[in-house]
Amino acid sequence: MLRWALIFAVIAIIAGALGFTGIAVGAADIARLLFYVFVALVVIFLLLGFTIFRR
C-alpha cells in the first residue's frame, strides 16, 4: 500500500510539473488517502502485536 502511495505521489509531481493540474490534484489526493490508510493499519497492527498476540 505504501508503494501505491509513492507511485501516486510521483505521478502527481510529474503531472504538476507538466501542467496537468487536475490529474496532479487527483493523484495527490489518492496518494494522501493511501498513506493515511497505511499509517492507520500500521498503528492497529502494532497495538495488536503488543496486546493480543503477546505470549
Buried (B, 14 or more C-beta within 10 A) or exposed (E): EEEBBEBBBEBBBEBBEEEBEEBBEBBBEBBBEBBEBBEEEEEEEEEEEEEEEEE
